[in-house]
Amino acid sequence: MPAGVGGARTAIMTDFFERQERARRRTAWFLLLFVLTLLALTAAIYFGAVFVGNLFGNVSWWNPKVFGWTAGSLAVIVGTGTAVRFAQLREGGPAVAELL
């Protein structure tokens, strides 16, 4: 075996595992940001709906029915979009390339 080949292989494997670990941390970070974004979006839409409701009548700032409709509607929209995207990406590399 030529000198340095084993060391290069070890460096490549170490680099692979380091990158894999970094990708996992980033994925966890992105998932946390995604959940926080959904919570902020739910709150913004809810308070917008309550504000509009107050323009036309007296609506309390905490209305579980409006919150349920807001959160439920957002969950259906985001869930449907996520399911469609997962179905598209599940087909593999060529399908992903075509989406670009």
N, C-alpha and C positions, 0 to 999 in steps of 0.2 A: 504494500500500500504506500503510495507517495506521501512524503512528509506534508503534514498540514491537512490532509483530507479528512481524517477523523475529527480534528478540531473544527473544521468547517462544518461538518455534519452536525456536531454537537451545538455549534453556534446557531445553525439554522433551526434545529429542533427547539432550542431554548427560546429563540426569537418567536417561533410559532406559538409556543405555549404562553409566552408573555403577551403576545398580541391577542390570543384567544381569551386570556384573563381580562385584558383591557376591554375587549369587545363585550364580555359579559357584564363588566361594571358599567359600561356605557349603556347597555341594554336596560339594566336595572334603573339607571338614572333617567333614561328616556321614558320608561314606563311610569316612573314616579311623576315626571313632568306631564305626561299624558293624563294621568289621573287628576293632578292638580288643575290642569287646563279644563278638564271636564267639569270639575267642581266649580271653578270660576265662571265657566260658561253657563252652567245651571243657575248659579246665583245671579248673574247678569240678566239672563232671560227672565227669571222669576221676578226680580225687582223691577224690571221693565214692564212686565205684565201687571204687577201690583200698581205701579205708577200710573199706567194707562187706566187701570180700573179705578183709581182714585180721581182721575179726571172726569169720569162719568158717574161716579157715585162714591159712597163711603166704603172702602175696602180696607180691612185691617192689614197691617204690615206682615203679619204671620197668618197665612191662609193655607192650611194643609192641602186643601183640594187643588188650589192653583199650583202649589209646589209639586204635588203628585203628578199633575198633568204635565208640568214643565219637565220634571226629571224623567218621567216615563217617555214623553215624546223625544227628548234628547237621547235617551238610552236606545230607543227603537231606531232612530236615524243613524246614530253612531254605530250601533250594533250591526245594522244592515250593511252600512258602508264597509265595516271591518270584515264582515263575512264575505262580501263580494270580493274584496281585495285579496283575502286569504285564498279564496277559490281560484282567482287568477294567478296568484303566485305559486300555488301548489303544482301547477303544470310543469314547473322547472325553468331552467335557464333560457331556452328559446322563447318561451312565453314572456318572461321578464324582459328579454331584449326587445321583443315586439312592443311592449308597453312603453318603451323609451322612444 
